[in-house]
């Protein structure tokens, strides 16, 4: 009988240790945050007792760990300097902006945020990236401000944007939705998938004039619409970064200019895409090339423009 009581006591103790809500230390650094939380819940490991301040919670998240929003969260304006995933999908969490400055082996993933400021209000770039490493952005909505995403690596940088909307950024001929401009010593690999970039100054602008490292970009299943400048533009100057952009199953519609390539060693390739309703559909300047795989539709622009040449489907 005594052994039975000891066994039952051990089971009860084990049950208490495993019951959800018990504070624990996660070896992978999983922390939790909510606007209704409190920073007295250090080290933020319990999803039922989240912390409230993003800077505090990030400081309690190990490099390579995950910070999860478990309720609506006002995330202030953080500076991210280490590998981390911030997952706020489905929580109606917002912030004005954030910056990322990481090293070559680091990866930052941010998912499910509204990132905005009031229209016409003072404020800077919504998301800015410097350094090197990889930035992954998923299911974001960026609105207002001079630039939606400013990607300016000074080393090898990778930008991946999926399932996101960027609108109402830039002013006149300045800024826009996504600006990729490597700095001296920098290069960029860019992947845009299922992205809508609408009602900005420029939609996406690839600028190689400050680096020699090169820009390689792929745009798939996306829409660039009603931007007051170019929907998609790539530009560089002699002796600076070559740029290659592949645009697949994408629409550039109702912009002042649909797709342009400006400068030597700039090549934009269009595959199964639509360029329509723009002031000018296809444009090239100063040795740039826009090539077609022969399966695109360029119609109903003020001036359709012309491709530089054709590529065979393989």
N, C-alpha and C positions, 0 to 999 in steps of 0.2 A: 504493500500500500504506500509506504514511504517513497519508493521509487516512482510510483505513479504520480504522486504529488510533485516530485521533482521534475518529472517529464512535462507535466502540465504547466508548471511554472516556467520552464524553458520555452515552451511554445508561446505562452503569453508574452514573454519578453521579446521573442522574435517577432511576434505580431506587432508589438508597439514600435519596434525598430523599422518595420516595413510599412507602417501605416502612412498614407499620403498626408502631407501637412507637417510631418516631422522634419525639422531642419537637418540638412545633410550637406556634406562637402562633395561636390561632383568633381571627379578627377579631370574631366574635360572642360571644366570652367563654364557651366551653364548657369546664367544668372537671369533674374526676372525683374521687370519694372512695370509700374503703372502709376498714373497720376494720383491715385488714392493710396499709394504705398507710403512707406516711411523709411528713411535712411537709417533708422535705428535697427532695422532688420539685417544688419551686417552678418554675413557677407552676401546677402541677396540671393541665396541658393534655393529658397523655398517659394514655389509658384503661388502658394496661398498667402505668403507674407512678402510681397514684392517690395523693392526699394522704389524711390520716387525720382531721384536725381540721376540723370543720364551719366554725367561725369563720374559721380560716385560709383554707379553700377558698373561702368566700364572699367574703373580702377580695380574692381573686384572680379573681373572676368579675365581668366588667363589668356595669354596670346593663343590664338587659334580656337578660342571658345565661342559660345553662342550667347547672345543677349536677346531674350524674348520679351516682347510686350504682351502682358496678360490683361490689359485694359487700355482705354484711351490714354494717350500719353502726350504731353507737351515736351518735346525733346530739346528745347533751347537751341543752341548753336554749337555743337560739339566739334572738336578737332580729333580726328582718328589717326593714331600713330602706330597701330599694331594690327596684326591679323585678327579679324573678328567677323562674326555674322551678327547683324542686327535684324531681327525678324519681327515686324510689326503688322504682318498681314491680317486683315480682318478686324483691326482694333480702332480704326479711326484716329490714328496717331499723326501728329503734325509737327513740323519744325520750319523755321525760316530758312535755314541753310546749314551746310556742314562742309568741312574741309577734310581731305585725306592726304597725308604725307607719310608714305611707307617705304620700306626697302624692297630690294629686288625679289626676295623670297616670300614676301607677304602677300596675302589676299584679303581684301575687304569685300563683304557682301552685305548689301542693304536691300531689304524687301518690304514693300507694303506701306510706304510713307506718302503723305501729302506734304509737299515742300513748296511753300508759297509765302508771299508777302502781299499786302494790300496793293491793288493796282495804283501805280503812281507814287507809292511810298518809297522813301529812301531805303536803299538796301543793296547788297552786293550779289555776286554770283550765287545761285542756289546750291550747286555742288562744284567744288574745285578740287582738282587733283594735281599734286606735285610729287616729285621723287620718281620711284619706279615701282615695279610690282603690278598687281592685278586688282582692278575695281570691277565688281559685278553689281549691277543695279537691276532689280526686278520689281515689276508691278508698282512703279512709282508714278505720281502725278506731280509734275513741276509746273509752276505757274508764276508769271510776273518776274520782274527783275531784269538786269542787263544781259545775263547769260544763264541758260538752264544748266548745262554741264560744260565746265571748262576743264579740258584734259590737256595738261601741259607737262608731260614727264621730262625729266632731265637724264633719265636712263631708259632702259627697255620697259615700256609701259604697255599694259593690255587693258582695254575697256570693253566690257560686254554689257549691253543694255537690252532687256527683254520686256515685252508686254507693258510698255510704259507710254505715258502721254506727256508731251511738253508743249506748252502754249503760252502766248502773250509775253515773250521775252524779247529783249533787244529794243532799240530805238532808232528809227530811221535807217541809216546805213551801218549801224553799229550793233554788234552782239547778235544773239540769236539763240536757237534751241540747243544745239550741240556744237561746240568749237573745239577742234582737235589741233593743237599747235605745239608739237614737241620743241623743247628748248635746247640750247647747245648740249651735245652729248646724248640727246634723247631720241627715241624712236617710238612708234605707236602701232599696235595691232588692234583693230577696232572691229567689233561685231555688233550689228544692230539687227534685232529680230522682233517683228511685230510691234514696231514703234510708230506712234502717230506724232508728228511734229507739225503743228498748225498755228497760224496767226502769229508768227514771230517775225523778226527782221530776216535773218538768214535761217533756213531750216537746219541743215548740217553743213559746216564749213571745215574742210581739211586744209590746213595752212602749213606748208613745209618750209617757209622762208627763214625760220630761225634755227634750223638744224640741218644736218646732212644724213641723219640716221634713217630716214625713210618712213613712210606711212603705208600700211596695207590695211584695207578696209573691205568688209563685206556687209551689204545691206540686203535684208531678205524680208518679204511679206510686210512691207511698211508703207506708210503714207506720209508725204510731205505736201501740205496743202495750205494755200492762202497766206504764204509768207511774202512779205513786202519786197524782199530781195530774191536770192536764189533758193529754190527748194534744196538742191544738192550742188555744192561747188567744191572743187579742189584746185588749189593754187600753190605755186612755188616760184622761186626765182632761180636764175642760172647758178649752178654750183651748190645748190641746196637740196633738201630732201626730195627724192623721187616719190611719187605717189601713185598707187594703184588702187582703184575702187571697183568692186564688182557689185552691180545692182541687179537683184533678181526678184521677179514677181512683186514689183513695187510701183507705186503711183506717185508721180510728181505732177500735181494739178493745181491750177489757179494761182500760181506764183507769178511774180514779175518775170522771172526766168526759171525754167524747169530744171535743166541739168547743164552745168558748165565745167570745162576743164581749161585752166589758165596756166601757161608756163611750160618750159621744157621738162621732159620726163614726168608729165602728168597724163595718166590714162584712166578714163572711166569707161567701163564696159557694161552695157545694158543687155539683160537677158529676160525675155518674157515680161517686159514692163510697159507702163503706160505713161505717156507724157502728153497732157492735154490741158487746154484752157489757160495756158500761160501766155504772158506777153510775147516771150520768145521760148520756144520749146527746147532746142538743142543749141548750145553755143560753145565755141572754142576761141582761144586767144593766145597769142605769144607762144605758139608751138604745142599747145595742149591738144589732146585727142579724146574724142568720145566715139567709141566703137560699138557696133551692134552685132548681136548674134543672129540677126535676121528674123527675129520673132517678136519684135516690139511694135507698139502702135504709137505713132506720133501724129496727132491730128488736132484740128480745131484750136490751134494756138494763133496768136496774132501773127507771128511768123514761126513756122515750124523749125526753121534752121536746117542743118544737115549734119549727118554723121561724118566723121573723118574717114571711116572705112568700115569693113565688115570682117567678122570672124566666123569661121565654120563651126557649126555645132559638132561636138565629138561624142 
